[in-house]
Amino acid sequence: MRADHPRQHRPGGPASAAPRRQPGSLRTPAPRRRRRRPAQFYAGLAILVAMAGVAVVGPHLTPHGYAEQDLLRSLQPPAWISGDWSRPLGTDRLGRDLLARLVTGARVSMAVAALSVLLGGSLGTALGLLAGYFRGRVDRLVSRLIDIQLSFPPVFLAIAIMAALGQSLVKLVAVLAFVSWVQYARIARGNTLAVREREFVQAARALGAHEFRIVWRHVLPSIVPSLLVVGAVNISSVTLAEAALSYLGLGVQPPTPAWGSMVSEGRAVQALAWWTTVFPGLAIAVLVAGANLLGDGLQRRTT
């Protein structure tokens, strides 16, 4: 009888085609998943988009004008307390519809914040780019300007300038842009100093590209994500500064409503009509929270 021997597989057979993976062998790296934006980003974006929609459409949907007075309805409470639904959030001491004034104030506050951030961001980014890329005298001059302005609190500086120049909407936007440009300049300068030494910038310079073309086409796109974070957070600080100036009577002037001035007007009757100060204060808080959430989400995305 023949002894049974273990069956040997030929080379190239099924056994040799699929060898077992040895312990400790390298594995094929899994494909990288696309990073999702944090929930804060979407929450902040939703709040800002909703408030922008209210600011654009709201004044056309309210049944009463923001300056329409009815002294017989002075300090009327909200509808769910003892008021009526024609003025759902109540009225102020002159009988003006609080809802109409809130949505009109949203238009004013968001327009001032957007224009101030746009102007201040453009100025600060331009100066920061020039200082970080060309360095030398330009860098020293811009750095001294930044240090000088940072020695003054922004809100106190805005109050002093508005008290000296007088009150108007154009001056308010210009002053808020002036006190906020340093934040963009610092970020733009620091990031430009790092980006200007990167290989793609050195290659563009070696190929003979013009300096301003390098700044515009290569350096600026690389620092935009950081500037977007600063801009989103700056919306909240500009909104608070505008509300403070309007509260003190140095911002938006009557009869145009602003959330800060509405809080100031309702302070005298706060004990009798809490809604005259609570609702404008809540509007400021919601806008500031939305801007901060958006900035936090953008920062988590870029880091």
C-alpha angles and dihedrals in degrees: 000000000000119000114240110245126192111268113251121216120224120239110271093027126127094276095054093042094066109034117186118257110253117232113265094023118142117265126219107261114248116242114268114255119229109254114243123226112252121257090248090066094056093041093052092043091051092051094049093045091049093049091046089052091050090049092052102039103022100078090055093052102048113099094221133050120247092241097041109120129204111174091187088066096045114153093359109176124236119285096254092057107044105309131097132260094244085078102025097178095041130241138279127241092283093051095252118153108258094204092055091049092048095053092044089048088052089058091050096044096046093045091051092046094047095047093045093050091046095050096039092045093050093049095044094045093050094049093044092050093050093046095047098043103039096029115176116084094352091055093048093049095048092044091053091050090051092049092048094051094043089059089070123066107246097230093048090048091051091049092051094048094046091048090053098043101038132239125300136127094246092050090047092055092045093050094047090049090049095053093047104046093087092068092059093042093056094049094043093048095048095047093044091054089057098041096049089067095052121115097247091054091048090049093051090049091049091052089058100254115164115259095239090048089054090050093048100040103033114016101040097052089052094057099040095094092059091046091052090056091051091047094051093050091043090060089068095048092046090049091052091047092050091048091050093050092047090047090056092046094251098104132052109004128220140298086035106081123231127177094239094050090047090056089049093050093047094050092081092057099031093118091056101032112027092173092070090070104023098061096048089045091051090050090054092047094050093050092047091047092050093051092048092048091050092049092048091050093049091048092051089048095051097044 
